């Protein structure tokens, strides 16, 4: 798995005045949103704003992702076709409502045909998507990560997102991503003024095997970066493992080191 940005900040595509402000934050990746954050009558204008921003080739340090509208809608196909043809397109195209591996393969083929180098992130946010997560994760080498969408998944299950515990779905998405050798990004915390709740979500997500988390407000970025960065102790332990068993077999502090521990250590450093 290649290095994955840890914090992904959503910004409405209909608010071009916020693009530069988002780029000035500590987010590792920006998500310019053409879907849920944009009213139906503002879709085309938002797309034009995002295209203008990309064409300006902003000198920023973050990766730029664009969440398009669902592929089953004409506006989503128009989003995809427009981004695929750009000379300076986004680094990542985020595909919402990912449910069918064939859809992701079709997107990859369209991007290749247009000569686009954009990577993909699949947003898994329905019961059907969770059921097909493993197949989605392995369908194309363009896919960099699976992102879990808690709000839509809760709605699909007939639940309220602030009361629902989608542990099975989170574990399924993280496991599917690991099986596919790609990253796993957790859903945003939708309560902005509860630092304790954000901390708890970050701890739980990392415990499930997620590598990153999305954010809906810049105030959430610092906590996300802290929780998903390797700790000093983890990095030191990883270096000791690599020194003690560079070939994957050895003993450290009276404990056998195997290839699984070596893989963890390599990822940490």
C-alpha positions as CSV (number, residue, x, y, z in Angstrom):
1,X,0.0,0.0,0.0
2,X,1.3,3.4,-0.9
3,X,1.4,6.2,1.7
4,X,-2.2,7.5,2.3
5,X,-3.1,11.0,3.4
6,X,-4.3,10.8,7.0
7,X,-6.8,13.7,7.1
8,X,-9.2,14.4,4.3
9,X,-11.1,17.7,4.5
10,X,-14.5,18.1,2.7
11,X,-15.2,21.5,1.1
12,X,-18.4,22.3,-0.8
13,X,-17.7,22.7,-4.6
14,X,-20.3,25.5,-4.6
15,X,-18.1,27.6,-2.3
16,X,-15.0,28.6,-4.3
17,X,-14.2,31.2,-1.7
18,X,-13.4,28.4,0.7
19,X,-11.0,26.5,-1.6
20,X,-7.9,28.5,-0.7
21,X,-8.8,28.5,2.9
22,X,-9.1,24.7,2.9
23,X,-5.7,24.5,1.2
24,X,-4.2,26.7,4.0
25,X,-5.3,24.2,6.7
26,X,-3.3,21.2,8.0
27,X,-5.4,18.8,5.9
28,X,-3.3,16.1,4.1
29,X,-5.9,16.0,1.3
30,X,-8.7,18.2,0.1
31,X,-12.1,16.8,-1.1
32,X,-13.9,19.3,-3.3
33,X,-17.5,18.0,-3.0
34,X,-19.9,18.0,-6.0
35,X,-22.4,15.7,-4.3
36,X,-24.1,16.0,-0.9
37,X,-22.8,19.5,-0.1
38,X,-24.2,21.0,-3.3
39,X,-27.9,21.9,-4.0
40,X,-29.5,20.2,-7.0
41,X,-29.8,23.5,-8.9
42,X,-26.1,24.4,-8.2
43,X,-24.4,21.2,-9.6
44,X,-23.2,22.6,-12.9
45,X,-22.0,25.9,-11.3
46,X,-20.1,23.9,-8.6
47,X,-18.5,21.7,-11.3
48,X,-17.3,24.9,-13.1
49,X,-15.8,26.3,-9.9
50,X,-13.9,23.1,-9.2
51,X,-12.6,23.0,-12.8
52,X,-11.4,26.6,-12.6
53,X,-9.6,25.8,-9.4
54,X,-7.9,22.8,-10.9
55,X,-7.0,24.7,-14.1
56,X,-5.3,27.3,-12.0
57,X,-2.8,24.7,-10.9
58,X,-2.7,25.8,-7.2
59,X,0.7,25.5,-5.6
60,X,-0.5,23.6,-2.5
61,X,1.0,20.7,-0.6
62,X,-2.1,18.6,-0.4
63,X,-3.5,16.0,-2.7
64,X,-6.8,17.2,-4.3
65,X,-9.7,14.9,-4.6
66,X,-13.1,15.6,-6.1
67,X,-16.3,13.7,-5.0
68,X,-18.5,13.4,-8.0
69,X,-22.2,12.7,-8.1
70,X,-23.3,9.0,-8.3
71,X,-22.5,7.2,-11.5
72,X,-26.2,6.2,-11.9
73,X,-27.1,9.8,-12.5
74,X,-26.5,11.9,-15.6
75,X,-24.9,14.6,-13.5
76,X,-22.4,12.1,-12.1
77,X,-21.4,10.9,-15.5
78,X,-21.0,14.5,-16.6
79,X,-18.7,15.1,-13.6
80,X,-16.6,12.1,-14.5
81,X,-16.3,13.0,-18.2
82,X,-15.3,16.6,-17.4
83,X,-12.6,15.6,-14.9
84,X,-11.2,12.9,-17.1
85,X,-10.6,15.4,-19.9
86,X,-8.8,18.0,-17.8
87,X,-5.2,18.7,-18.6
88,X,-4.7,19.3,-14.9
89,X,-7.2,17.0,-13.2
90,X,-7.5,16.0,-9.6
91,X,-5.2,13.6,-7.9
92,X,-8.1,11.5,-6.8
93,X,-11.7,11.0,-7.9
94,X,-14.0,10.0,-5.1
95,X,-16.8,7.7,-6.3
96,X,-19.9,7.8,-4.0
97,X,-22.4,5.0,-3.5
98,X,-19.9,2.4,-4.6
99,X,-21.8,-0.9,-4.8
100,X,-20.7,-2.8,-7.9
101,X,-17.1,-3.8,-8.9
102,X,-18.1,-3.4,-12.5
103,X,-18.8,0.3,-12.0
104,X,-15.4,0.9,-10.7
105,X,-13.8,-1.0,-13.5
106,X,-15.8,1.1,-16.0
107,X,-14.6,4.3,-14.4
108,X,-11.0,3.1,-14.6
109,X,-11.4,2.3,-18.3
110,X,-12.9,5.7,-19.0
111,X,-10.0,7.4,-17.3
112,X,-7.5,5.4,-19.2
113,X,-9.2,6.1,-22.5
114,X,-9.1,9.8,-21.7
115,X,-5.5,9.7,-20.7
116,X,-6.2,10.7,-17.1
117,X,-3.8,9.7,-14.3
118,X,-6.3,10.2,-11.5
119,X,-6.5,7.6,-8.8
120,X,-9.8,6.5,-7.3
121,X,-11.3,6.2,-3.9
122,X,-14.5,4.2,-3.5
123,X,-17.0,5.5,-1.0
124,X,-18.7,2.5,0.6
125,X,-21.9,3.7,2.2
126,X,-24.7,1.2,1.8
127,X,-25.5,-2.4,2.9
128,X,-24.9,-3.5,-0.7
129,X,-21.6,-1.7,-0.9
130,X,-20.4,-3.3,2.4
131,X,-21.4,-6.7,1.1
132,X,-19.4,-6.1,-2.1
133,X,-16.5,-4.2,-0.5
134,X,-13.9,-7.0,-1.0
135,X,-14.7,-7.3,-4.7
136,X,-14.6,-3.5,-5.1
137,X,-11.2,-3.3,-3.4
138,X,-9.6,-5.6,-5.9
139,X,-11.1,-4.5,-9.1
140,X,-8.6,-2.0,-10.4
141,X,-5.0,-0.8,-9.6
142,X,-6.3,2.8,-9.8
143,X,-8.1,2.3,-6.5
144,X,-6.1,3.8,-3.7
145,X,-8.6,3.4,-0.8
146,X,-12.0,2.6,0.4
147,X,-13.8,5.3,2.4
148,X,-16.6,4.3,4.8
149,X,-19.7,6.5,4.7
150,X,-21.5,6.3,8.1
151,X,-24.4,8.6,7.5
152,X,-25.7,6.9,4.3
153,X,-25.0,3.5,5.7
154,X,-27.0,4.2,8.8
155,X,-29.9,5.5,6.7
156,X,-29.8,2.4,4.6
157,X,-30.1,0.3,7.8
158,X,-33.0,2.5,9.0
159,X,-31.0,4.0,11.8
160,X,-29.9,7.5,12.9
161,X,-26.1,8.0,12.5
162,X,-25.6,9.5,15.9
163,X,-27.1,6.5,17.6
164,X,-26.1,3.6,15.3
165,X,-23.0,1.4,15.9
166,X,-21.9,0.2,12.5
167,X,-19.0,-1.9,13.9
168,X,-19.6,-4.8,11.4
169,X,-19.6,-2.4,8.4
170,X,-16.4,-0.6,9.6
171,X,-14.6,-3.9,10.2
172,X,-15.8,-5.2,6.8
173,X,-14.5,-2.1,4.9
174,X,-11.2,-2.1,6.7
175,X,-10.7,-5.9,6.1
176,X,-11.6,-5.5,2.4
177,X,-9.1,-2.7,2.0
178,X,-6.4,-4.7,3.6
179,X,-7.2,-7.7,1.4
180,X,-6.9,-5.5,-1.6
181,X,-3.7,-3.9,-0.5
182,X,-5.2,-0.4,-0.4
183,X,-5.9,2.2,2.3
184,X,-9.0,2.5,4.5
185,X,-10.5,6.0,5.3
186,X,-13.1,6.4,8.1
187,X,-16.2,8.5,7.8
188,X,-16.2,12.0,9.3
189,X,-17.3,12.8,12.8
190,X,-20.5,14.8,12.2
191,X,-20.4,16.6,15.6
192,X,-18.0,19.5,15.3
193,X,-18.0,20.8,18.9
194,X,-17.3,17.4,20.7
195,X,-13.6,16.8,20.8
196,X,-14.2,13.8,23.1
197,X,-16.4,12.2,20.5
198,X,-13.9,12.8,17.7
199,X,-11.2,11.3,19.8
200,X,-13.3,8.2,20.5
201,X,-14.1,7.8,16.8
202,X,-10.4,8.1,15.9
203,X,-9.4,5.5,18.5
204,X,-12.1,3.1,17.4
205,X,-11.4,3.6,13.7
206,X,-7.7,2.9,14.1
207,X,-8.5,-0.1,16.2
208,X,-10.6,-1.5,13.3
209,X,-7.6,-1.0,10.9
210,X,-8.3,2.3,9.3
211,X,-5.4,4.4,8.2
212,X,-7.1,7.8,7.8
213,X,-10.3,9.8,8.6
214,X,-12.3,12.4,6.7
215,X,-13.2,15.7,8.3
216,X,-16.0,18.2,7.7
217,X,-14.4,21.1,9.6
218,X,-10.7,22.3,10.0
219,X,-11.1,22.1,13.8
220,X,-11.1,18.3,13.4
221,X,-7.8,18.0,11.6
222,X,-5.3,18.2,14.4
223,X,-6.9,15.4,16.3
224,X,-7.1,13.2,13.2
225,X,-3.5,13.8,12.4
226,X,-2.4,13.0,15.9
227,X,-4.4,9.8,16.2
228,X,-3.5,8.3,12.9
229,X,0.2,9.2,13.0
230,X,2.6,6.5,14.3
231,X,3.6,7.2,17.8
232,X,7.2,7.8,18.8
233,X,7.1,4.5,20.7
234,X,5.8,2.6,17.7
235,X,8.4,4.1,15.4
236,X,11.2,3.2,17.9
237,X,9.9,-0.3,18.2
238,X,9.7,-0.7,14.5
239,X,13.3,0.4,14.1
240,X,14.4,-2.1,16.7
241,X,12.5,-4.9,14.9
242,X,14.1,-4.0,11.6
243,X,17.6,-3.9,13.1
244,X,17.1,-7.2,15.0
245,X,15.5,-9.2,12.1
246,X,16.1,-7.6,8.7
247,X,15.3,-10.9,7.0
248,X,12.1,-11.5,9.0
249,X,13.5,-14.0,11.6
250,X,15.1,-13.1,14.9
251,X,14.6,-12.5,18.6
252,X,14.0,-9.1,20.3
253,X,13.5,-8.8,24.1
254,X,13.0,-12.5,24.4
255,X,10.3,-12.6,21.8
256,X,10.4,-14.2,18.3
257,X,10.1,-11.9,15.4
258,X,8.3,-13.2,12.3
259,X,7.5,-11.9,8.9
260,X,4.2,-10.4,10.0
261,X,5.9,-8.2,12.6
262,X,8.5,-7.2,10.0
263,X,5.7,-6.1,7.7
264,X,4.2,-4.0,10.5
265,X,7.6,-2.4,11.2
266,X,8.2,-1.5,7.6
267,X,4.9,0.2,7.4
268,X,5.6,2.2,10.6
269,X,8.9,3.6,9.3
